[in-house]
Amino acid sequence: MRFRFVVPCHFGLESVLSYEVKKLGGEEVTVSDGKVSFSGDELILAKANLWIASGERVLIEVGSFRADSFDMLFEGVKALPWEEYIAKTDCFPVVGHCLNSKLHSVPDCQSIIKKAIVTRLGKAYGIARFEETGARHRIRFSIHKDIASITLDTSGDGLHKRGYRRISNAAPIKETLAAGIVDLARVRADSTVVDPMCGSGTLLIEAAYKAHNIAPGLRRTFEAQGWQQISSNVWQQARSEAMDMIVRDTAFKAYGFDIDEFACELTAANAKKAGVSSKIEVKCRDIAHHTPIENSITVVNPPYGERLLEIKQAEELYKKLGQKLRPDKDYPCYVISPHEDFEKFFGKKADKKRKLYNGMIKCDLYMYFR
């Protein structure tokens, strides 16, 4: 069976995600703001969930149509081939959002979409009542400028949930964003990576995954694994191939430092859960005592504040970072920050900047490599 997929991502990581999709075999790849679409079969579905590091979830595009009334929404959803995806015992919850559209009540849209699917499936299966005791097929809808897009979620939990970070510090960077930064930093199998403010270790772990070609989804399950339409053999094949592709013998090494002892313990614990603890060395150390490690790549998500005093403290921290890191072509450095004057306090203009979003916070990735 062929599918058309769409994978949302952080704004600014579209090119990274597009490369990942092409590498795993996605066809007819198209890129738009905050998402990448592509075509593929059941094996590509499984591979996408296992391998995509910078995307948020793998969705099947079921249909898209104009809907500026509840009647149009009902008829548009009812016209879609739901019996190809949902068995008579499956459950199918509906979630979604509306933006800049005549239809703006999410609960009402959920109800209409559910009713339309029940009507279609009832006719297809010749039944009037659905117990919904089987596998879950979560339906996601978005209505933007009166255009409804209806998808099926194959992932379940977001792809950022790799399974290694059950506890985190106060402001962790999302795994998918960290993976994107690691990719932009050109981490390779022979790289040495340093995070002088490692927090819960996410940047270092994602760097280790990339260096060793470890599929980030290997330690978790996905919603579509329970679907009747997709053979368990497909998932077994995708996982077996992913295991075979791990590069175990590399020169990669990572070093994490943090002033907070709990953060250091957390990084070490998460690295162990991720299976890469032998490649990550963690020490408690203030940035004031930092010395660059030869031929290393620095990736860092320094803390920042929202109140005036915290902002001033963050600015002082940026000054220390600039003084201690002294980035150049031999010591490349990648720093993500929402502060518009980061370069002024860091003391050096970035060689390149890329706009990213850390959650809802607009940031820049400041890249120093010359």
C-alpha positions as CSV (number, residue, x, y, z in Angstrom):
1,M,0.0,0.0,0.0
2,R,1.3,3.5,-0.9
3,F,0.9,6.4,1.5
4,R,1.5,10.2,1.4
5,F,3.2,11.2,4.6
6,V,3.7,14.6,6.3
7,V,6.2,15.1,9.1
8,P,6.0,18.4,11.1
9,C,9.2,19.9,12.4
10,H,10.6,23.0,14.2
11,F,10.6,26.0,11.9
12,G,14.2,26.3,10.6
13,L,14.8,22.5,10.4
14,E,13.0,21.8,7.2
15,S,16.2,21.2,5.2
16,V,17.6,18.9,7.8
17,L,14.4,16.9,7.9
18,S,14.2,16.8,4.1
19,Y,17.7,15.3,3.9
20,E,16.7,12.6,6.5
21,V,13.6,11.7,4.5
22,K,15.5,11.3,1.2
23,K,18.1,9.2,3.0
24,L,15.6,6.7,4.3
25,G,14.0,6.4,0.8
26,G,11.1,8.8,0.8
27,E,9.9,9.7,-2.7
28,E,8.2,12.9,-4.1
29,V,9.6,15.0,-1.3
30,T,8.2,18.5,-0.9
31,V,9.2,21.0,1.7
32,S,7.0,23.8,3.2
33,D,7.2,25.9,6.3
34,G,7.3,23.6,9.4
35,K,6.8,20.3,7.5
36,V,8.1,17.9,4.9
37,S,5.8,15.7,2.8
38,F,6.8,12.5,0.9
39,S,5.5,9.2,-0.5
40,G,6.3,5.7,0.5
41,D,5.0,2.2,1.4
42,E,4.6,0.4,4.8
43,L,8.4,-0.1,5.1
44,I,9.0,3.6,4.6
45,L,6.4,4.2,7.3
46,A,8.3,2.0,9.8
47,K,11.7,3.4,8.8
48,A,10.4,7.0,9.1
49,N,9.3,6.4,12.7
50,L,12.5,4.7,13.6
51,W,15.0,7.0,11.8
52,I,13.7,10.5,11.7
53,A,15.6,12.5,14.3
54,S,14.5,16.1,13.6
55,G,10.7,15.6,12.9
56,E,7.9,15.6,15.4
57,R,5.7,12.7,14.2
58,V,4.8,10.7,11.1
59,L,1.3,11.4,9.8
60,I,-0.5,9.8,6.9
61,E,-2.3,12.4,4.7
62,V,-5.9,11.1,4.3
63,G,-7.4,14.1,2.6
64,S,-7.5,17.9,2.2
65,F,-10.5,20.0,1.2
66,R,-12.2,23.4,1.6
67,A,-14.5,23.5,4.7
68,D,-16.1,26.8,5.6
69,S,-19.2,25.2,7.0
70,F,-20.0,22.2,9.2
71,D,-21.8,20.6,6.2
72,M,-18.7,20.9,4.0
73,L,-16.6,19.5,6.8
74,F,-18.9,16.5,7.3
75,E,-19.2,15.7,3.6
76,G,-15.5,16.2,3.0
77,V,-14.5,13.8,5.8
78,K,-17.3,11.2,4.9
79,A,-15.9,11.1,1.3
80,L,-12.5,9.8,2.5
81,P,-11.7,6.1,2.4
82,W,-11.6,5.4,6.2
83,E,-12.3,1.6,5.7
84,E,-8.9,1.3,4.1
85,Y,-7.3,2.4,7.5
86,I,-9.7,1.6,10.3
87,A,-11.1,-1.9,11.1
88,K,-14.5,-2.3,12.6
89,T,-13.2,-2.8,16.2
90,D,-10.5,-0.1,16.1
91,C,-10.8,3.1,18.2
92,F,-10.4,6.4,16.4
93,P,-10.2,9.5,18.7
94,V,-10.1,12.9,17.0
95,V,-7.8,15.8,17.9
96,G,-6.9,19.0,16.1
97,H,-6.9,22.8,15.8
98,C,-8.5,25.6,13.9
99,L,-6.7,28.8,12.8
100,N,-8.0,31.8,10.9
101,S,-11.1,29.9,9.7
102,K,-14.9,30.3,9.8
103,L,-15.0,27.0,11.7
104,H,-13.2,27.9,15.0
105,S,-14.8,25.6,17.6
106,V,-12.4,22.7,18.1
107,P,-14.9,20.5,20.1
108,D,-17.6,21.1,17.4
109,C,-15.2,20.1,14.6
110,Q,-14.1,17.0,16.5
111,S,-17.7,16.0,16.9
112,I,-18.6,16.6,13.2
113,I,-15.4,14.7,12.0
114,K,-16.2,11.7,14.3
115,K,-19.8,11.6,13.1
116,A,-18.7,11.6,9.5
117,I,-16.2,8.8,10.0
118,V,-18.8,6.7,11.9
119,T,-21.3,7.3,9.1
120,R,-18.7,6.1,6.4
121,L,-17.6,3.1,8.4
122,G,-21.1,2.1,9.4
123,K,-22.1,1.9,5.8
124,A,-18.8,0.0,4.8
125,Y,-19.2,-2.6,7.6
126,G,-22.9,-2.7,7.9
127,I,-23.0,-1.9,11.6
128,A,-24.5,1.0,13.6
129,R,-22.4,0.9,16.8
130,F,-18.6,0.9,17.2
131,E,-17.2,-0.5,20.4
132,E,-13.7,0.9,19.7
133,T,-11.9,-1.8,21.7
134,G,-9.1,-2.4,19.1
135,A,-6.0,-0.6,18.0
136,R,-6.0,3.1,18.2
137,H,-5.9,5.3,15.0
138,R,-5.6,8.8,16.2
139,I,-7.1,11.2,13.7
140,R,-5.5,14.7,13.6
141,F,-7.2,17.6,11.8
142,S,-6.1,21.2,11.1
143,I,-8.4,23.8,9.6
144,H,-6.3,26.8,8.4
145,K,-7.9,29.6,6.3
146,D,-10.9,27.3,5.7
147,I,-8.8,24.4,4.3
148,A,-9.2,21.2,6.3
149,S,-6.3,18.7,6.4
150,I,-7.1,15.3,7.8
151,T,-4.3,12.9,8.9
152,L,-3.7,9.7,10.7
153,D,-1.0,9.6,13.4
154,T,1.3,6.6,13.0
155,S,3.7,7.6,15.8
156,G,1.6,7.9,18.9
157,D,3.9,9.8,21.3
158,G,5.9,12.5,19.6
159,L,9.2,11.3,18.0
160,H,11.1,13.4,20.5
161,K,10.2,10.8,23.1
162,R,13.2,8.5,22.5
163,G,12.9,6.6,25.7
164,Y,16.1,7.8,27.4
165,R,15.0,11.0,29.1
166,R,12.4,10.1,31.8
167,I,13.6,12.9,34.0
168,S,14.9,16.3,32.9
169,N,16.1,19.6,34.4
170,A,14.1,22.8,34.4
171,A,14.5,23.9,30.8
172,P,15.6,21.0,28.6
173,I,16.0,21.3,24.9
174,K,13.7,19.1,22.9
175,E,15.4,16.0,21.4
176,T,14.2,16.7,17.9
177,L,15.6,20.3,18.0
178,A,18.9,19.0,19.6
179,A,19.2,16.5,16.7
180,G,18.7,19.3,14.2
181,I,21.5,21.4,15.8
182,V,23.8,18.4,15.9
183,D,23.2,17.9,12.2
184,L,23.9,21.5,11.4
185,A,27.1,21.3,13.5
186,R,28.3,18.5,11.1
187,V,29.0,16.0,13.8
188,R,30.6,12.8,12.4
189,A,31.8,9.5,13.6
190,D,35.3,10.9,14.4
191,S,34.1,14.1,16.1
192,T,34.7,15.3,19.6
193,V,31.7,17.2,20.9
194,V,31.6,19.4,24.0
195,D,28.6,20.9,25.9
196,P,29.9,23.2,28.7
197,M,26.3,23.6,30.1
198,C,25.0,20.1,29.4
199,G,21.8,20.2,31.5
200,S,20.1,16.8,31.0
201,G,22.6,15.8,28.3
202,T,20.3,15.9,25.3
203,L,22.7,17.6,22.8
204,L,25.5,15.1,23.7
205,I,23.3,12.0,23.5
206,E,21.8,13.1,20.1
207,A,25.4,13.7,18.9
208,A,26.4,10.2,20.0
209,Y,23.4,8.8,18.2
210,K,24.3,10.6,15.0
211,A,28.0,9.6,15.2
212,H,27.1,5.9,15.7
213,N,24.2,5.9,13.2
214,I,21.8,4.8,15.9
215,A,18.1,5.1,14.8
216,P,16.6,7.4,17.5
217,G,13.4,5.3,17.7
218,L,15.0,2.0,18.4
219,R,14.1,2.1,22.1
220,R,10.4,2.7,21.8
221,T,7.2,1.6,20.1
222,F,4.8,3.3,17.7
223,E,1.1,3.4,17.4
224,A,1.0,1.9,13.9
225,Q,2.6,-1.2,15.3
226,G,-0.8,-2.3,16.5
227,W,-2.6,-1.7,13.2
228,Q,-4.0,-4.7,11.3
229,Q,-3.1,-3.0,8.0
230,I,0.7,-3.1,8.6
231,S,2.3,-6.5,9.0
232,S,4.5,-7.0,12.1
233,N,7.1,-8.4,9.6
234,V,7.5,-4.8,8.3
235,W,8.5,-3.5,11.7
236,Q,10.8,-6.5,12.4
237,Q,12.6,-5.9,9.1
238,A,13.0,-2.1,9.7
239,R,14.3,-2.7,13.2
240,S,16.7,-5.5,12.1
241,E,18.1,-3.3,9.4
242,A,18.5,-0.4,11.9
243,M,20.4,-2.6,14.3
244,D,22.7,-3.8,11.5
245,M,23.5,-0.2,10.5
246,I,24.8,0.9,13.9
247,V,28.5,1.8,13.7
248,R,29.8,0.6,17.0
249,D,33.6,1.2,16.7
250,T,34.1,5.0,16.3
251,A,36.6,7.6,17.5
252,F,33.6,9.8,18.7
253,K,33.9,11.2,22.1
254,A,31.7,13.7,24.0
255,Y,32.3,15.8,27.1
256,G,29.6,17.4,29.2
257,F,30.1,20.0,31.9
258,D,27.7,21.8,34.2
259,I,27.9,23.8,37.4
260,D,24.9,21.9,38.8
261,E,25.7,18.5,40.3
262,F,22.1,17.3,39.7
263,A,22.5,18.2,36.0
264,C,25.7,16.2,35.8
265,E,24.1,13.2,37.4
266,L,21.1,13.5,35.1
267,T,23.3,13.6,32.0
268,A,25.2,10.5,33.1
269,A,21.9,8.7,33.9
270,N,20.3,9.6,30.6
271,A,23.4,8.6,28.6
272,K,23.3,5.2,30.3
273,K,19.6,4.8,29.4
274,A,20.4,5.8,25.8
275,G,23.2,3.2,25.6
276,V,26.0,5.7,24.9
277,S,27.5,6.2,28.4
278,S,30.9,4.8,27.3
279,K,31.2,7.7,24.8
280,I,30.2,10.6,27.1
281,E,32.3,11.9,30.0
282,V,30.6,14.2,32.5
283,K,32.1,16.5,35.1
284,C,30.8,19.2,37.3
285,R,32.5,22.5,36.4
286,D,31.8,26.2,36.2
287,I,32.1,27.8,32.8
288,A,34.6,30.1,34.4
289,H,37.0,27.2,34.5
290,H,36.4,25.9,31.0
291,T,39.2,25.2,28.6
292,P,38.6,24.3,25.0
293,I,39.3,20.7,24.1
294,E,41.5,20.2,21.0
295,N,39.7,19.8,17.7
296,S,36.3,19.8,19.4
297,I,32.8,21.0,18.3
298,T,31.0,22.9,21.0
299,V,27.1,22.8,21.1
300,V,25.4,24.6,23.8
301,N,21.9,25.8,24.9
302,P,22.8,28.3,27.6
303,P,20.2,29.3,30.2
304,Y,18.3,32.6,29.7
305,G,15.9,34.6,31.9
306,E,12.6,36.2,31.4
307,R,12.8,38.7,34.4
308,L,15.2,41.6,34.2
309,L,17.6,40.3,36.8
310,E,17.7,36.9,35.1
311,I,18.3,38.5,31.7
312,K,21.3,40.5,33.2
313,Q,22.7,37.2,34.6
314,A,22.3,35.5,31.2
315,E,24.1,38.4,29.5
316,E,27.0,38.0,31.9
317,L,27.0,34.3,31.2
318,Y,27.2,35.0,27.4
319,K,30.3,37.2,28.1
320,K,32.0,34.4,29.9
321,L,31.0,31.9,27.2
322,G,32.7,34.1,24.5
323,Q,35.8,34.6,26.6
324,K,36.2,30.8,27.3
325,L,35.1,29.3,24.0
326,R,37.0,31.6,21.6
327,P,35.4,29.9,18.6
328,D,37.2,29.7,15.2
329,K,37.7,27.1,12.4
330,D,39.6,24.8,14.7
331,Y,37.1,25.2,17.5
332,P,33.7,25.5,15.9
333,C,30.8,26.5,18.2
334,Y,27.0,26.4,17.9
335,V,24.9,28.3,20.4
336,I,21.1,28.6,20.5
337,S,19.7,31.6,22.2
338,P,16.6,33.8,22.1
339,H,18.6,37.0,23.0
340,E,18.6,39.4,20.1
341,D,21.9,40.9,21.2
342,F,23.6,37.6,21.9
343,E,26.5,38.4,19.6
344,K,27.2,41.7,21.4
345,F,27.6,40.0,24.7
346,F,29.4,36.9,23.3
347,G,31.9,39.3,21.8
348,K,31.9,37.9,18.2
349,K,29.6,38.1,15.2
350,A,28.4,34.7,14.1
351,D,29.6,33.3,10.7
352,K,26.0,32.3,10.1
353,K,22.7,32.4,11.9
354,R,19.6,30.3,11.5
355,K,16.2,31.1,12.9
356,L,14.8,28.3,15.0
357,Y,12.0,27.8,17.5
358,N,12.6,26.2,20.9
359,G,9.0,25.4,21.7
360,M,7.2,28.7,21.3
361,I,10.4,30.7,21.9
362,K,11.9,32.3,18.8
363,C,15.6,31.7,18.8
364,D,18.7,32.0,16.6
365,L,21.3,29.3,16.2
366,Y,24.6,31.2,16.2
367,M,27.2,29.3,14.2
368,Y,30.9,29.9,14.4
369,F,33.1,27.9,12.2
370,R,35.7,30.3,10.6
